[in-house]
Amino acid sequence: MRPGTRIVRYAAVCAAALLLCTGLTTTASADGATAARNPLADRLDAYWTRARMAAALPADTVKGSKPGAPAAGASPAVDGPRPGEYIPPSRSFDGIPQAGTFFWTDAGGTGRTCSGSVVHSPGHDLVLSAGHCLKGYAGTSPARHLAFVPQYHDARKPFGIFPVRTDGVYVPQQYYDLGEHAGAGYDFAFAATEPNQDGTRLEDAVGGVRLLTGTGYYHAPVRMIGYPAGVEQPLECWSWTTRWDSDDPADPGTFPRIACDAFVGGTSGGPMLVPWPGGWAVIGVIGGYHTGGNTPQISYSAYFGAATADLYAAAVTGAPPAGPRLTAGS
């Protein structure tokens, strides 16, 4: 098949999938009871002004930091597009209710941001992101201003702001123990949220996507969404995932790989979505190998398998979250 024909057919599949899912990704209704306002959400809404949100820096400073493709015959451990590889374009849009961005302040008081997506959970309160985005969080939400804004765009918070609960960040223990490079295969995280200013739970406000684990490396079509830091709108791109066996001993493992243009700092944690009955399912998030990829054109995810399912179970049951182990003399 000629390359041009393949691209045309692929674009047609993407368009059909988009039409299939349009209108199916519905927001959930509240249970009908009048909820009390959440004063913590009110305070975070006041703190995260338009100026502070626009000034927030990406937590993933490496993602997309090396433009262009590697030269032919480049040494191992250099990721990026292969010579002649087709890179699907991305576009800015207003987003979807189930994807959004985290805002928080780091230990020095600097605003930070990373992407995430709302996943179905019994508590209607869970956000999926990358481990390297959230592993450094410590302390309570009022102290670090950690919150999730679904469908953030043009400095708007259309569904309000959802504080992350104290002790509500779940990152695999293996990621803390091994670090972001040796532990690249565990680069995923969940955050349990509190209701927004009106007392509405997250999934009741925006709906959620289905978490899929153990589904392999090859998926098409895949809709990837991410929030580049400092811009007014998220990006989306239609592409497909393949298998990437690491050639870098510092970042060992096997990862889903996806080609999509312009995914830079801030997009880490953004979902890789596949059409699913009633809406979308998530099969990966930007992260993993080289914390999501060194170039804007190629992104990766940690593989979603048993470890992801176990972490999800811990988050939905409210188990004590993992954390850095104390060492002698600590």
DRENROKE-363724 format. One line per 8 residues: number of its first residue (from 1); their letters; for each residue z, x, y negated of C-alpha. Coordinates in Angstrom, 1 decimal. Layout:
NUM = a = Z/X/Y; ... $
This chain:
1 = mrpgtriv = 0.0/0.0/0.0; -0.9/1.3/-3.4; 2.1/2.2/-5.7; 1.0/-0.3/-8.4; 0.9/-3.1/-5.8; 4.3/-2.2/-4.5; 5.8/-2.3/-8.0; 4.2/-5.7/-8.7 $
9 = ryaavcaa = 5.5/-7.2/-5.5; 8.9/-5.8/-6.2; 8.9/-7.3/-9.7; 8.0/-10.6/-8.2; 10.9/-10.5/-5.7; 13.3/-9.7/-8.6; 12.0/-12.6/-10.6; 12.3/-15.0/-7.7 $
17 = alllctgl = 15.9/-13.8/-7.0; 16.8/-14.3/-10.7; 15.4/-17.8/-10.7; 17.3/-18.6/-7.4; 20.6/-17.5/-8.9; 20.1/-18.9/-12.4; 22.4/-21.9/-12.6; 24.1/-21.2/-9.3 $
25 = tttasadg = 26.7/-18.7/-10.8; 28.9/-21.4/-12.2; 32.2/-21.1/-13.9; 35.2/-22.5/-12.0; 37.2/-25.4/-13.5; 40.9/-25.2/-14.1; 43.2/-27.1/-11.9; 43.7/-29.8/-14.6 $
33 = ataarnpl = 47.2/-28.8/-15.6; 47.9/-27.8/-19.2; 48.7/-24.1/-19.1; 51.1/-22.3/-21.5; 49.8/-19.7/-23.9; 50.1/-16.1/-22.9; 51.7/-14.2/-25.8; 50.8/-10.8/-24.3 $
41 = adrldayw = 47.1/-11.9/-24.3; 47.5/-13.0/-27.9; 48.8/-9.5/-28.9; 46.1/-7.7/-27.0; 43.5/-10.0/-28.6; 44.8/-9.0/-32.1; 44.9/-5.3/-31.1; 41.4/-5.1/-29.8 $
49 = trarmaaa = 39.5/-5.7/-33.0; 35.8/-5.3/-33.4; 36.3/-1.8/-34.9; 38.6/-0.7/-32.1; 36.3/-2.0/-29.3; 33.2/-0.4/-30.9; 35.1/3.0/-31.2; 36.3/3.1/-27.6 $
57 = lpadtvkg = 35.1/6.1/-25.7; 33.8/6.1/-22.1; 36.3/7.0/-19.4; 33.4/8.4/-17.5; 32.4/11.3/-19.8; 30.2/12.9/-17.1; 28.1/9.8/-16.2; 24.5/10.2/-17.5 $
65 = skpgapaa = 25.4/13.4/-19.3; 22.4/15.4/-18.1; 19.1/13.8/-19.1; 15.8/14.1/-17.2; 14.9/15.0/-13.7; 15.8/18.3/-11.9; 13.1/20.8/-11.6; 11.2/21.1/-8.3 $
73 = gaspavdg = 13.2/23.2/-5.9; 16.4/22.7/-7.8; 19.5/23.9/-6.0; 21.8/21.5/-4.1; 24.4/19.6/-6.0; 22.0/18.6/-8.7; 21.4/14.9/-8.6; 18.8/12.9/-10.4 $
81 = prpgeyip = 15.3/11.4/-10.0; 13.0/13.0/-7.6; 9.6/14.3/-8.9; 7.3/11.3/-9.4; 10.0/8.7/-8.5; 9.6/5.3/-10.1; 12.7/4.5/-12.2; 13.1/0.8/-12.9 $
89 = psrsfdgi = 13.8/0.1/-16.6; 17.0/-1.5/-17.9; 17.3/-4.0/-20.7; 20.1/-5.2/-23.0; 21.2/-8.8/-22.7; 24.2/-11.0/-23.3; 25.7/-10.4/-19.9; 27.0/-12.8/-17.3 $
97 = pqagtffw = 30.5/-14.3/-17.1; 31.5/-12.5/-14.0; 30.9/-9.0/-15.4; 32.7/-7.4/-18.4; 34.5/-4.3/-19.6; 38.0/-2.9/-19.7; 39.6/-1.6/-22.8; 42.7/0.5/-22.9 $
105 = tdaggtgr = 44.3/3.4/-24.8; 44.8/6.8/-23.1; 48.0/8.8/-23.3; 46.8/10.2/-26.6; 46.2/6.8/-28.1; 42.3/7.0/-27.9; 40.5/3.8/-27.0; 38.7/3.9/-23.6 $
113 = tcsgsvvh = 36.3/1.6/-21.8; 34.8/1.1/-18.4; 32.9/-1.7/-16.7; 34.0/-4.2/-14.1; 33.3/-7.5/-12.3; 35.4/-10.5/-11.3; 35.6/-10.9/-7.5; 36.8/-14.0/-5.6 $
121 = spghdlvl = 40.4/-13.8/-4.7; 43.2/-16.3/-3.8; 45.0/-15.6/-7.0; 41.8/-16.0/-9.1; 42.8/-12.9/-11.0; 41.0/-9.8/-9.6; 38.6/-7.4/-11.2; 36.7/-4.7/-9.3 $
129 = saghclkg = 35.9/-1.3/-10.9; 35.7/2.4/-10.2; 38.7/4.5/-9.2; 37.9/7.2/-11.7; 38.1/4.6/-14.4; 41.6/3.3/-13.7; 43.4/6.1/-11.7; 44.9/7.5/-14.9 $
137 = yagtspar = 46.5/4.3/-16.0; 50.3/4.3/-16.1; 52.8/2.1/-17.9; 52.8/-1.5/-19.0; 50.0/-3.4/-20.7; 51.7/-3.6/-24.1; 52.1/0.2/-24.1; 48.5/1.1/-23.1 $
145 = hlafvpqy = 46.7/-2.1/-24.2; 44.9/-2.4/-20.8; 42.9/-5.6/-20.6; 39.6/-7.0/-19.3; 37.0/-8.8/-21.4; 34.5/-10.8/-19.4; 31.0/-11.1/-20.8; 31.9/-9.0/-23.8 $
153 = hdarkpfg = 28.9/-8.7/-26.1; 28.2/-8.4/-29.8; 32.0/-7.8/-30.4; 32.7/-11.2/-28.9; 35.3/-12.2/-26.3; 33.7/-15.5/-25.2; 36.3/-16.2/-22.5; 39.2/-14.5/-24.2 $
161 = ifpvrtdg = 41.0/-11.3/-23.1; 42.9/-10.9/-19.8; 45.8/-8.4/-19.7; 46.1/-6.2/-16.6; 49.5/-6.8/-14.9; 52.2/-4.2/-14.8; 51.7/-2.4/-11.5; 48.5/-4.3/-11.1 $
169 = vyvpqqyy = 46.1/-1.4/-10.7; 45.0/-0.6/-7.1; 43.3/2.7/-6.3; 43.1/4.1/-2.8; 45.9/6.6/-1.9; 43.1/8.9/-0.6; 41.6/9.0/-4.1; 44.8/10.1/-5.6 $
177 = dlgehaga = 45.4/12.7/-2.8; 41.9/14.2/-2.7; 40.9/13.8/-6.3; 37.7/12.5/-7.9; 35.4/15.0/-6.2; 36.7/15.5/-2.6; 37.7/11.8/-2.7; 34.4/10.5/-4.0 $
185 = gydfafaa = 34.0/8.2/-1.0; 37.1/6.3/-2.3; 36.0/5.8/-5.9; 36.7/2.1/-6.3; 39.6/0.1/-7.7; 41.0/-3.4/-8.3; 43.0/-4.7/-11.2; 45.1/-7.8/-11.1 $
193 = tepnqdgt = 45.1/-9.7/-14.4; 47.3/-12.1/-16.2; 45.9/-15.3/-17.8; 44.2/-15.2/-21.2; 45.5/-16.5/-24.5; 45.2/-20.1/-23.4; 46.9/-19.5/-20.1; 43.7/-19.8/-18.0 $
201 = rledavgg = 43.3/-17.6/-15.0; 40.4/-15.2/-14.9; 38.4/-16.8/-12.1; 39.1/-20.3/-13.4; 37.5/-19.2/-16.6; 34.4/-17.4/-15.4; 34.0/-17.8/-11.7; 33.6/-14.7/-9.4 $
209 = vrlltgtg = 31.3/-12.8/-7.1; 31.7/-12.3/-3.4; 33.0/-8.9/-2.2; 30.9/-7.6/0.7; 31.9/-4.7/2.9; 30.3/-3.0/5.9; 26.8/-4.1/5.0; 25.0/-0.7/5.1 $
217 = yyhapvrm = 23.2/1.3/2.4; 19.9/-0.5/2.1; 19.8/-3.6/-0.2; 17.0/-5.2/-2.2; 16.8/-6.6/-4.7; 19.9/-5.3/-6.5; 20.9/-6.3/-10.0; 23.0/-3.6/-11.6 $
225 = igypagve = 25.0/-4.3/-14.8; 27.0/-1.9/-16.9; 28.5/-1.5/-20.4; 27.5/1.7/-22.2; 30.3/2.7/-24.6; 29.8/2.0/-28.3; 26.9/-0.5/-27.9; 26.9/-4.3/-28.6 $
233 = qplecwsw = 25.5/-5.5/-25.3; 25.5/-4.6/-21.6; 22.5/-3.4/-19.6; 21.0/-4.9/-16.6; 18.4/-3.4/-14.2; 16.7/-4.7/-11.0; 16.3/-2.1/-8.3; 17.2/-1.3/-4.7 $
241 = ttrwdsdd = 19.8/0.9/-3.0; 19.1/3.6/-0.4; 21.3/6.1/1.5; 22.3/9.4/-0.1; 23.9/12.1/2.0; 25.7/14.5/-0.3; 24.3/18.0/-0.7; 27.3/19.0/-2.7 $
249 = padpgtfp = 30.3/20.3/-0.6; 32.6/19.5/-3.6; 31.6/15.8/-3.4; 31.2/15.2/0.4; 30.2/11.9/2.0; 27.4/9.4/2.2; 26.7/7.0/-0.7; 24.5/4.1/-1.8 $
257 = riacdafv = 22.0/5.5/-4.3; 20.1/3.5/-6.9; 17.4/4.3/-9.5; 17.9/2.5/-12.9; 17.2/3.9/-16.3; 19.7/4.5/-19.2; 23.0/4.0/-17.4; 25.3/6.4/-19.3 $
265 = ggtsggpm = 29.0/6.7/-20.1; 30.9/3.5/-20.0; 28.8/1.9/-17.2; 31.0/3.3/-14.4; 32.6/0.5/-12.5; 29.7/-1.8/-13.2; 28.6/-3.9/-10.3; 25.6/-3.6/-8.0 $
273 = lvpwpggw = 24.9/-7.3/-7.2; 22.8/-9.0/-4.6; 21.8/-12.7/-4.5; 24.2/-14.8/-2.5; 24.5/-18.5/-1.8; 26.0/-20.0/-4.9; 25.6/-16.9/-7.1; 26.2/-13.2/-6.5 $
281 = avigvigg = 27.8/-10.7/-4.1; 28.8/-7.1/-5.0; 27.9/-4.3/-2.6; 28.9/-1.3/-4.8; 30.1/-0.2/-8.2; 28.8/2.8/-10.3; 30.9/5.7/-9.2; 31.3/7.8/-6.0 $
289 = yhtggntp = 29.1/10.9/-5.9; 29.5/12.9/-9.1; 31.6/10.0/-10.4; 28.4/7.8/-10.5; 25.7/10.4/-11.2; 25.0/13.1/-13.7; 21.8/11.6/-15.1; 21.1/8.3/-16.8 $
297 = qisysayf = 18.3/7.5/-14.3; 20.2/7.7/-11.0; 23.6/6.1/-10.1; 25.7/6.0/-7.0; 28.6/4.1/-5.4; 31.2/4.8/-2.9; 30.4/3.0/0.3; 32.2/-0.3/0.7 $
305 = gaatadly = 33.8/-0.3/4.2; 37.1/-0.6/5.8; 39.0/1.3/3.1; 37.6/-1.1/0.4; 38.6/-4.2/2.5; 42.1/-2.7/3.0; 42.5/-2.1/-0.8; 41.4/-5.6/-1.5 $
313 = aaavtgap = 44.0/-7.0/1.0; 46.7/-5.0/-0.8; 45.7/-6.3/-4.2; 45.5/-10.0/-3.1; 48.9/-9.8/-1.3; 50.6/-8.0/-4.2; 51.6/-5.0/-2.2; 53.0/-2.1/-4.1 $
321 = pagprlta = 50.1/-0.1/-5.5; 49.4/3.5/-4.5; 49.9/6.4/-6.9; 50.0/10.2/-7.2; 52.4/11.6/-4.6; 55.4/13.5/-5.9; 55.5/17.2/-5.1; 58.4/19.5/-4.7 $
329 = gs = 59.8/20.2/-8.1; 58.3/17.1/-9.7 $
